Each structure stands twice: as C-alpha cells, then as structure tokens.
C-alpha cells in the first residue's frame, strides 16, 4: 500500500484526485499508476485502469489471475468491472467511498450474481492515510 500511497501523493501534486494503484505479482510490483484523467484528457484514466493496463502489457497477458491490486480508494463501478475482466486475484483498498465506490458501497458489484469473477477483497488498509490525502486535496480546493 505504501507504493500506492506514494503514487496518490504524486497525483495530488499534479492536480489530480489523489488515488494510486499498484499491481503485484509474486510479491513484486509489476505496475504502478496514479489518477490522470485531467492530464490525459481521458475520463477512464483512473489509477486502477492505468495500473491494470500497464500490468497486462508488462506480463503479456490480459488475464491477471495471479496478481493482486492495491489501491488507495474503493474502486468505482468502471474500475470494478475492469478488475473482474482482468481476473485480479485479490483487491486491497484503503479508504471506502460511500459516494462512488462499487465494492462495499453503491452497487456492490462483486456481490452481484451476474459478475463472472470475484476477487478476494480486503478494505481499510492504510485507510486513515488515504482518507487524509483525499480530505486535504479537496479542502485545498474549496
């Protein structure tokens, strides 16, 4: 989670919402990304999406079934869908997102009977630090 939090801090410094994500395979980081929708002019450029894309390229496979995803914020529905399609084995996230989250809030995507893959999910890891990054980021903009 430390690497994901570092990526989130980098996103904040670049004026992006501070979310970072890391894909890990066999204990080694294979991809790290931070939110970049503004910089890339791409509404899908969430940290999770960018990290999954980079990991798939690095590994040479669209199936990341042996990989873990560490992200600082509960994934939204778009990112949860990508996690399922990539067959991520385990999802670890920091702060919950009651407004836009889709794992333990909102649609609770992995609890739907129609979802084709459900990773193991572990929330609240590094939650205080991840939440503080988000709070500070938005407080500075209000």
C-alpha positions as CSV (number, residue, x, y, z in Angstrom):
1,X,0.0,0.0,0.0
2,X,3.0,2.3,0.6
3,X,3.7,2.4,-3.1
4,X,0.1,3.1,-3.9
5,X,0.0,6.0,-1.4
6,X,3.2,7.4,-2.9
7,X,1.5,7.3,-6.3
8,X,-1.5,9.1,-4.9
9,X,0.7,11.8,-3.5
10,X,2.2,12.3,-6.9
11,X,-1.3,12.6,-8.4
12,X,-2.2,15.3,-5.9
13,X,1.0,17.2,-6.7
14,X,-0.1,17.1,-10.4
15,X,-3.5,18.4,-9.5
16,X,-5.3,15.1,-9.9
17,X,-7.5,13.4,-7.3
18,X,-5.0,11.6,-5.1
19,X,-5.6,7.9,-5.9
20,X,-2.8,5.5,-6.6
21,X,-2.8,1.8,-7.6
22,X,-0.2,-1.0,-7.7
23,X,-0.4,-4.4,-9.3
24,X,1.7,-7.1,-7.6
25,X,2.7,-10.5,-8.9
26,X,4.6,-13.0,-6.7
27,X,5.4,-10.2,-4.3
28,X,6.9,-7.9,-6.9
29,X,5.4,-4.7,-8.2
30,X,4.7,-5.0,-11.9
31,X,2.8,-1.8,-12.4
32,X,2.2,1.5,-10.6
33,X,-0.2,4.2,-11.6
34,X,-1.9,7.4,-10.3
35,X,-5.1,9.1,-11.4
36,X,-4.5,11.0,-14.6
37,X,-7.9,11.9,-16.2
38,X,-7.1,15.6,-16.5
39,X,-3.5,15.1,-17.7
40,X,-4.5,12.5,-20.3
41,X,-7.9,14.1,-21.2
42,X,-9.3,10.7,-20.5
43,X,-12.2,10.1,-18.1
44,X,-11.2,6.4,-17.9
45,X,-7.7,7.2,-16.7
46,X,-8.3,6.1,-13.1
47,X,-5.3,4.8,-11.2
48,X,-6.7,1.2,-11.3
49,X,-7.4,1.3,-15.0
50,X,-3.9,2.6,-15.8
51,X,-2.2,0.1,-13.5
52,X,-4.2,-2.9,-14.9
53,X,-3.3,-1.8,-18.5
54,X,0.4,-1.4,-17.6
55,X,0.5,-4.8,-15.8
56,X,-1.2,-6.6,-18.7
57,X,1.4,-5.1,-21.0
58,X,4.3,-6.0,-18.7
59,X,3.1,-9.5,-18.2
60,X,2.0,-10.0,-21.8
61,X,-1.5,-11.3,-20.9
62,X,-4.9,-9.8,-20.4
63,X,-5.6,-12.2,-17.6
64,X,-4.0,-11.1,-14.3
65,X,-5.3,-14.1,-12.3
66,X,-2.2,-14.4,-10.2
67,X,-2.0,-10.7,-9.4
68,X,-3.1,-8.5,-6.5
69,X,-4.3,-4.9,-6.9
70,X,-3.6,-2.4,-4.2
71,X,-5.5,0.9,-4.5
72,X,-5.9,3.8,-2.1
73,X,-9.6,4.3,-2.7
74,X,-12.5,1.9,-3.0
75,X,-12.9,1.3,-6.8
76,X,-15.8,2.8,-8.8
77,X,-18.1,0.6,-11.0
78,X,-15.9,1.1,-14.1
79,X,-12.7,0.0,-12.2
80,X,-14.5,-2.9,-10.5
81,X,-15.6,-4.1,-13.9
82,X,-12.0,-3.9,-15.2
83,X,-10.8,-5.8,-12.1
84,X,-13.3,-8.6,-12.8
85,X,-12.4,-8.7,-16.5
86,X,-8.7,-8.9,-15.7
87,X,-9.4,-11.7,-13.2
88,X,-7.4,-9.9,-10.4
89,X,-7.0,-12.5,-7.6
90,X,-7.1,-10.1,-4.6
91,X,-8.1,-6.5,-4.2
92,X,-6.7,-4.4,-1.3
93,X,-8.1,-0.9,-0.9
94,X,-7.6,1.9,1.6
95,X,-10.4,4.4,2.1
96,X,-14.0,3.4,1.4
97,X,-16.0,5.6,-1.0
98,X,-19.7,5.9,0.1
99,X,-20.5,8.2,-2.8
100,X,-18.8,6.5,-5.8
101,X,-17.5,3.2,-4.5
102,X,-18.8,0.0,-6.1
103,X,-17.3,-2.7,-3.9
104,X,-18.7,-2.2,-0.4
105,X,-20.9,0.7,-1.3
106,X,-23.3,1.5,-4.1
107,X,-23.9,-1.4,-6.5
108,X,-21.5,-3.8,-4.6
109,X,-20.5,-5.2,-7.9
110,X,-18.7,-8.3,-6.7
111,X,-21.9,-9.4,-4.8
112,X,-24.0,-9.5,-8.0
113,X,-24.9,-12.9,-9.3
114,X,-24.1,-11.9,-12.9
115,X,-20.5,-10.9,-12.3
116,X,-18.2,-13.5,-13.8
117,X,-15.2,-13.1,-11.5
118,X,-15.0,-12.1,-7.8
119,X,-11.6,-11.3,-6.3
120,X,-10.9,-11.6,-2.6
121,X,-11.5,-8.1,-1.2
122,X,-9.7,-6.5,1.8
123,X,-10.7,-3.0,2.6
124,X,-9.5,-0.4,5.1
125,X,-5.7,-1.0,4.5
126,X,-4.0,2.3,5.0
127,X,-7.4,3.9,5.3
128,X,-6.5,6.8,7.6
129,X,-3.6,8.0,5.4
130,X,-5.6,7.5,2.1
131,X,-8.6,9.4,3.5
132,X,-6.4,12.2,4.8
133,X,-4.9,12.6,1.3
134,X,-8.3,13.0,-0.2
135,X,-9.6,15.3,2.5
136,X,-6.6,17.6,2.3
137,X,-6.8,17.6,-1.5
138,X,-10.4,18.7,-1.6
139,X,-10.2,21.1,1.3
140,X,-7.5,23.0,-0.5
141,X,-9.8,23.4,-3.5
142,X,-12.8,24.7,-1.6
